[in-house]
């Protein structure tokens, strides 16, 4: 274990790039112990039924593991300026799950998230598909920012319109620019 510096964070996916100086890692560990995980594809047509392993904290505690298969992969989760595919598994995990989803060849195919789409499936492990995250990881690694322009708003009902004297329809609460 050693100290790391946080280089960049994507608050929508909770991904972060951490930097560790090679000078603090013993040469033997650098040569023999560090292995890189390959980024696979989460956009394959035959991904349903694929066996997967969830590593990290799928049970809500560090160093937990879950095994199962992909049950759904066509759900879309929208964040500003991006749509991310959600992979649903049949792994019974925690509502606070986190970690990485691997296929049986050892490829990363997803990053586990606690974002849930179905309330009756709250203990099922979900992951953002890695194919949609590759651009995000590249931007974070290269210290590039995510540019977007967006608004936050609410619908104005006839009751609220009459009471506050605002027109019916959409009301812009906040404009966001980054």
N, C-alpha and C positions, 0 to 999 in steps of 0.2 A: 504494500500500500504506500502511496505517496500523494503529495498534494498535486492538485490540478487547477488550472485556471479556466473559468467559464469564458469561452470566446464569443458565443452567440446562442440565443435561445429563440425558439419559435413558440410563442405562448399558446397558439391554437392546437398544436400537436404535442406540446411538452417535450419536444426534441431539443437537445442541446449539444453543442460541440465543446468538448473539453480538451485542453492542451496540457501535455505532460512533457517536460524536458527529458530528452534521451539521456542527458548527463546523469540523472538521478536513478536510472535503471541499470542494474548490473549487466555487464556484457553477456554473461552466461544466460540470463533470463531473456535478453533480447534475441539471442541466437537459438535458444532451445524451447522456450516456454510460450512465447507469444505467437498465437495463430490468428489469422484473419478470417472472418466469416464472409462468405460470398453473398452478395445480394441476388436473390433469385427473382422470379416473376410471379406476381399475384394476379396477372391478367390472363393467365392461361384459360383456354376454353374448358378444359377437363379438370378444373381445380376442385369442384364439388366431390366430396368423398375422399379427398387427399388426407392421408394420415399426417398429423402434425404434433410437434412437441412444443409446449409453452414453458419457457425458462425465464427465471428472474423472480417475479413475484406474482404469478397468476393466482395464488391462493391468498394474496393480501399480505404475505410476509416474505422477507428477503430469502433467497435460496430455496424457493419452492419450485416444483415442476408439475406439469400436467400433460396428459397424453390424450389425444382424441382425433377427431377429423373435422374437416371443413364442412359446414352444413349450409351456409349461404354466403354468397360473395357479391351479390348485385345491389346491396344497399349503399346509398350515397350519403355522405355526411358533408355538409357545406360549411366552409369557413371562408372568411373574406378572400375573394379573388381565386378560390380553389375549390374543387370538389374532390373529396377523398373517398375511395371505396372502403367499405367496412367488411371485413371477413368475420363471419360468425362461426364459432366452433361448438362442439358439443361438450367441451371441457367445462365442468362445474367448478367455477372459481369464485373469487371475491368481487364485490362491487368496487373494490379499490385495487383491482388487478393492474399489474404493469409487467413489463419485460419484453421478450422477443419471441416471435412465433417462427419455428423452423420446420422445413419439410424433412423427410427422412434421409435426404442426401446431404443435410447439413446447411442448406441455403436459407438465409433469412427471407421469409415471405411476408412478414408483418411485424408491426410494432404494437404491442398490446396497449389498449386504452381502456379507460373506465367510462368512456362515452357509450351510452346505451340507447338503442333505438326502440326496443320493445320492452315495455315495463313488465310484462309477464315473464320475461327471460332475463331478469336482472342479475342472476348469478352465472350467466354464460360468458365465457371469455371472448371478447371481440378484439380485433386488431385492425389498424390502418394497413391497407395493402401497400407493400414496399414499392411496387411499381409507381404508385402515385407519389411516394415520398422521395424518390430519387432526385427530383429537381429541388425539393426543399433541402435535402441533405447537401446537395452541391452548393446551393446558395449559402447555407449556414457555414459550410467548410471554407468557402471563399469570402466570407464576411460581407456578402451582398445583402442588401435590405430587401424587404418585400414591399413593393409599392402598391398602394391601392387607394381608392376613393370610395367611401361608402356612407350610408346614412343609417341611423337608427330611428325608427318611427313607431307610431301606434295608429290604430284606427279610431276615428272620432265617431262615436255613436250619436244618434239623434238626441238622446238624453244629455250627453256631455256637451254637444253642440248648442243645445238650447240653454243649458245652465251657464256655460262659460262664453257663449257668443262666438264660437269658432265654427268655421265651415265644416260640413260633413266630409268624410273621406279620410285621407291619410294626413297625419300631422308629423312633421320632422322634428324629432327631439334633439338629435345631435348629428353633426357631420364629422366624419373621420377621414383624415388624410394622412398617409404615411409614405 
